[in-house]
Amino acid sequence: MRNLGRNWRRTQRVIPLPERPVAVVVESPAGLGVASVGDISEGGMELVLAEPCEPGLLGQVLRLRLTLADHGEFAVAGQVRHLDGERLGVAFQGMAEPYREALRAYVEQAAASLWQRLRRMIAGPRAGI
């Protein structure tokens, strides 16, 4: 992977928390099926598949059905921008504004929850955070 420098991502990404999962089904001719989510942002996501990806997937547009904890289910197109074994990076395309807002809210809530956990770990049990 090449180094693109600091702050090259346009949107914040988070690793989904176990209590706030993201489910994704890839609905495409490639027949990829259910995938795990490595991370997600307003602009795209990393999918983790059970088997290595075919190099021919690079550049293809996949139909994704996302289910966000507390934010419902929606369909979105995603172009495969990166392949690395069983991991692939997908950039969302043409996402409707209500879905983008739901995704933004999910990312912000997940990031806040992560910071709360880190603060508790650093402060220890006596801090009462």
C-alpha positions as CSV (number, residue, x, y, z in Angstrom):
1,M,0.0,0.0,0.0
2,R,1.4,3.4,-0.9
3,N,1.7,6.2,1.6
4,L,-0.6,9.1,0.6
5,G,0.5,11.4,3.4
6,R,-1.3,12.9,6.3
7,N,-5.1,13.5,6.2
8,W,-5.7,12.1,2.8
9,R,-9.1,10.8,3.6
10,R,-12.0,13.1,3.2
11,T,-14.2,11.6,5.8
12,Q,-13.7,10.1,9.2
13,R,-13.9,6.3,9.4
14,V,-14.6,4.0,12.2
15,I,-14.4,0.3,13.0
16,P,-18.0,-0.8,13.9
17,L,-18.5,-1.6,17.5
18,P,-19.9,-5.0,18.5
19,E,-22.9,-3.5,20.1
20,R,-23.5,-1.3,17.0
21,P,-22.9,-3.6,14.1
22,V,-23.0,-2.9,10.4
23,A,-24.3,-5.7,8.3
24,V,-23.6,-5.8,4.5
25,V,-24.8,-8.0,1.7
26,V,-23.1,-7.6,-1.7
27,E,-25.8,-8.0,-4.3
28,S,-23.8,-8.3,-7.5
29,P,-23.1,-10.6,-10.4
30,A,-19.8,-11.5,-8.7
31,G,-21.8,-13.4,-6.1
32,L,-19.8,-12.2,-3.1
33,G,-22.7,-12.5,-0.7
34,V,-22.3,-11.5,3.0
35,A,-19.2,-9.7,4.0
36,S,-17.8,-8.4,7.2
37,V,-17.1,-4.7,7.6
38,G,-13.5,-3.7,8.5
39,D,-14.3,0.0,8.7
40,I,-16.9,2.4,7.4
41,S,-17.1,6.1,6.7
42,E,-19.5,8.5,4.9
43,G,-17.5,8.0,1.7
44,G,-17.0,4.2,1.7
45,M,-16.1,1.1,3.5
46,E,-13.6,-1.8,3.8
47,L,-15.2,-5.2,3.2
48,V,-13.7,-8.4,4.4
49,L,-14.7,-11.5,2.4
50,A,-14.3,-15.2,3.3
51,E,-12.0,-15.8,0.3
52,P,-9.5,-13.7,-1.7
53,C,-11.0,-11.3,-4.3
54,E,-10.6,-11.8,-8.0
55,P,-8.4,-9.0,-9.5
56,G,-11.1,-8.4,-12.1
57,L,-13.2,-6.7,-9.3
58,L,-11.1,-3.6,-9.3
59,G,-13.1,-0.7,-10.7
60,Q,-16.4,-2.6,-10.8
61,V,-19.5,-1.2,-9.2
62,L,-21.2,-3.4,-6.6
63,R,-24.7,-3.2,-5.3
64,L,-24.6,-3.2,-1.5
65,R,-27.4,-3.6,1.1
66,L,-26.3,-2.0,4.4
67,T,-27.9,-2.3,7.8
68,L,-26.7,0.2,10.3
69,A,-27.5,-0.3,14.0
70,D,-30.3,2.2,15.0
71,H,-30.4,3.6,11.4
72,G,-32.1,1.0,9.3
73,E,-31.4,-0.7,6.0
74,F,-30.6,0.9,2.6
75,A,-29.1,0.0,-0.7
76,V,-26.1,1.9,-2.2
77,A,-23.7,1.4,-5.1
78,G,-20.0,1.1,-4.4
79,Q,-17.0,1.1,-6.7
80,V,-14.2,-1.2,-5.8
81,R,-11.1,1.1,-5.4
82,H,-8.7,-1.2,-3.6
83,L,-8.0,-5.0,-3.5
84,D,-5.8,-6.8,-1.0
85,G,-6.4,-10.5,-0.7
86,E,-9.9,-10.9,1.0
87,R,-10.1,-7.2,1.7
88,L,-11.6,-4.7,-0.7
89,G,-12.1,-0.9,-0.4
90,V,-15.3,0.4,-1.8
91,A,-16.2,4.1,-2.5
92,F,-19.9,4.8,-2.2
93,Q,-21.5,6.3,-5.4
94,G,-24.7,8.3,-5.7
95,M,-25.9,7.8,-2.2
96,A,-29.2,9.6,-1.4
97,E,-28.9,12.4,1.2
98,P,-31.1,10.7,3.8
99,Y,-28.8,7.6,3.7
100,R,-25.7,9.8,3.8
101,E,-27.1,11.6,6.9
102,A,-27.8,8.2,8.6
103,L,-24.3,7.0,7.8
104,R,-22.8,10.3,9.1
105,A,-24.8,9.9,12.3
106,Y,-23.7,6.3,12.7
107,V,-20.0,7.2,12.2
108,E,-20.2,10.2,14.7
109,Q,-21.9,8.0,17.3
110,A,-19.4,5.2,16.9
111,A,-16.5,7.6,17.2
112,A,-17.9,9.2,20.3
113,S,-18.5,5.8,21.9
114,L,-14.9,4.8,21.1
115,W,-13.5,7.9,22.7
116,Q,-15.6,7.3,25.8
117,R,-14.2,3.8,26.1
118,L,-10.6,5.1,25.7
119,R,-11.1,7.7,28.3
120,R,-12.4,5.1,30.8
121,M,-9.5,2.9,30.1
122,I,-6.9,5.7,30.6
123,A,-8.6,7.1,33.7
124,G,-9.1,3.8,35.4
125,P,-11.8,2.7,37.8
126,R,-11.2,5.5,40.3
127,A,-12.0,8.4,38.0
128,G,-15.7,7.8,37.8
129,I,-16.1,8.7,34.1
